[in-house]
Amino acid sequence: VRDGDWRTNFSAIALSRDNGQTWGVYPGTIRPADPDSVPGARFVPGNEKFQMGAFMKGNDGYLYSFGTPAGRGGAAHLSRVPPQAVPDLSKYEYWNGDGEGHWVPGNPAAATPVIPGPVAEMSAQYNAYLKQYLVLYTNGANDVVARTAPAPQGPWSPEQPLVSSFQMPGGIYAPMIHPWSSGRDLYF
């Protein structure tokens, strides 16, 4: 296995009701990466696209989830769900960018890439100053890059370099946008 390549058995959504002291997994959110990875769990084709995720509150009442496959080489896909329905995967809709594009309910296999790979350790937020959605991630050169778009499904701008891996001895990992970032300043 090369650097940046790994497999996952599954992904799932966990919840803490005590400010992160303890966590519990919503059992219905387990997404096996392949048919044999979790005994007894139902595999749904397309779940392999949502093994790592970045959640973002939209301006339209939905919670958006950017999903990437395991490792650091995959493209980003997009789903959305009403916030009260987070634990119910049957309520998720997946962006299918064919033609004009549309939201496909309950079928992660329908999701088409919104950002081409490689996308690694992504974070996302609406930026009120830019009046755009913003994502940060590390690209194939392990540089921290940003992209902006008028909607979660895009169209996304070209990569804007923020920090080169050559500037950081030991490398860069997971540029997570601080939730309190606002105005002209971006903290990650």
C-alpha angles and dihedrals in degrees: 000000000000126000108281094024121108140137129233127207092209146328126228141171118252128197133203120199094182105057095273099312093117133011136203130192120232097235093211091059097064108125110192112213092219138003095268102039101091118031110227095011119115114243115217117193109245095037088105087070091061104051094118122031147192116201124207134178110235127213090241102064096267130114109225126209122198108202132197130180121252115291130026102284106075136099124250119254127189137227133168135201137175105261094241090056098053095118093052111078090188088070094058121107122206127214113241107189096194111132108329089352128230143193115267115202121228099351117105090178088069092062113112124195117277092183121028119236153293092068118155133181095352128193127187140195142158108252111211093192092056092033085223139104111255132204129185125194143142115262132209092287090051090247120143107244136178132211130186133203138173091234134024090252091052150183085234122207121240116276113285110205114230104167128009117220086231089065093058117061107217093024138263128281136189109345097211115187110233107240092229094059109126141150118014094333122087117194121192 
